[in-house]
Structure formats: C-alpha cells, structure tokens
Amino acid sequence: MATSSYYILLATEVDADTVQEMRKHQADGGLAGISFEQQAVRVYPQAGGARTRLLPLQLLGFVNAAGKGSTG
C-alpha cells in the first residue's frame, strides 16, 4: 500500500452491520487510521409506469455509482 496518495479506498458498498462492527473495534482502540465515508444513493421509491413519473427521469437522466452518465 505504498503510495503518495492522501488516502486509499479499501472497500465500497460495505453493509451497515460490518461498519458497525468495525466502529466497535475502533472504540476499543483497534483499526487506527481507518475512516468511513457515506455516499448518497438515489432511490426511486415509487414504481414507474406512469408517464408523469418517467418523463423527468428521462429528461434529466442520472449517473451511476462511478459518477458516469447512464441515461437521460
């Protein structure tokens, strides 16, 4: 892990139970130097199908988890 970067991303999409367990180990003095970053996730709670629900998505589009444009 020798690098000149400020930090190294070790994992993405880690489930909440794992993060909670890791934070517990940190509180006990372990895992020094490890930090956690939350990422916003776009959620579409209503099922599509109605024209009034799909039009804004098609016009505006969205990006994937890597920040690359997907559709729109």
Secondary structure, DSSP 8 states (H G I E B T S, - for coil): ---SSS-----SS--HHHHHHHHHHHHTT-STT------------S---SHHHHHHHHHH-EE-TTS-EEE-
